[in-house]
């Protein structure tokens, strides 16, 4: 048994169990559990650097230790660490910060690690549910807040529905193939030139369940309400690490388990991609709450990532990985800036109106938000332009020219609401100034994110492109 190949998961699991016992001693341990959880996530990230992460199938083909999984875990672990750090500062100022918060993030991270490494329908479901169960609790973490309780309830009810849909799809695939392994499912699809109706229904329901987790249209309905109602650090977490894990899970399922049926799943992915891009762009127009706007932004960005998935092949998979890596930096940076939106009394404020004239009262914060907005819109020379270009190139190379053109049109449509935020900050009359916040760690993270997203980020094209190519190549 190659335990070194699952060392990151072991580190996080043991750390979560130990810190859960520490949390039982009371809320005064919140500071310790926070930084201990961050250390565990960083330790798990370093454990990914060994040769054991290329060990191949493990535990009878239930999971795989490969470059694809290692790349996904690295993004998820680092994103989770940022979410924990941001939550420590945010809760500490206003609300009681429970020691169980980082423990929930750790358990969710273990689930995400299983998701990106799963090579069986069984481990796919176990990893996805482990991540989701922790997420339901995190969404309703502020028990005294009606919005947070409502967000948790909506997420749980709709998540349970999605899990049922996914399980039904898995049961159909198992019933018609006789196996839960991705390789066996792929072989069953490859046996017949035209897959049976049962297999096709299994494919559709399985992808529908996964589409809920990545909040792709038409399974996006939970996203704006949950993002708005959940505590802001939790929203930052939802928009980053779990989203990456779900997109990479969808990529592995489509390319490994359902590779021979590409003509069938590609139609579904193309529809979800275009619907997500245009609904995410248009529905954001009338939003007055910045968290709801960023929720539609995440739906919109998932659509672009799905264009790369629709392209298929090593190039398409590589473009998806590259896109999600840059997306995480842009999104976390944007939410770290949202965490700075507080009144003089220290109360969180989320309205776009409060950003009026921010360039005059807080020029540094306004500049950072502008950088993230321009980058999310894909406007050159900021680095957010490059991953969009990569998915369009992958689509064109796969013969999906119409899809690439539609994606480019969607980019133009979606740019409006990003530019609207910049206009409010730089051209509207100043409103009530935000209160001062001392958070050097978060300030450093905002600066680092803005630096990566700036034109200096183009220096990362070579090394990051090599990593994504190698990771994507491990699927083929």
Secondary structure, DSSP 8 states (H G I E B T S, - for coil): --GGGGHHHHHHHHHHHHHHHHHTT-GGGHHHHHHHHHHHHHHHHHHTTSGGGG-EEETTTTEEESHHHHHHHHHHHHHHHHHHHHHHHHHHHHS---THHHHHHHHHHHHHHHHHHB-BHHHHHHHHHHHHHHHHHHHT--TT-HHHHHHHHHHHHHHHHHHHHHHHHHHHHHHHHS--BHHHHHHHHHHSSS--HHHHHHHHHHHHHHHHHTT-TTS-TTHHHHHHHS-HHHHHHIIIIIHHHHHHHHHHIIIIISGGGHHHHHHHHHHHHHHHHHHHHHTTTT--BHHHHHHHHHHHHHHHHHHHHHH-HHHHHHHHHHHHHHHHHHHHHHHHHHTT-B-TT--B--BGGGGTTHHHH-HHHHHHHHHHHHHHHT-TTSTHHHHHHHHHHHHHHTT-HHHHHHHHHHHHHHHHHHHHHHHHHHHS---S-------HHHHHHHHHHHHHHSGGGGGGHHHHHHHHHHHHHTT-
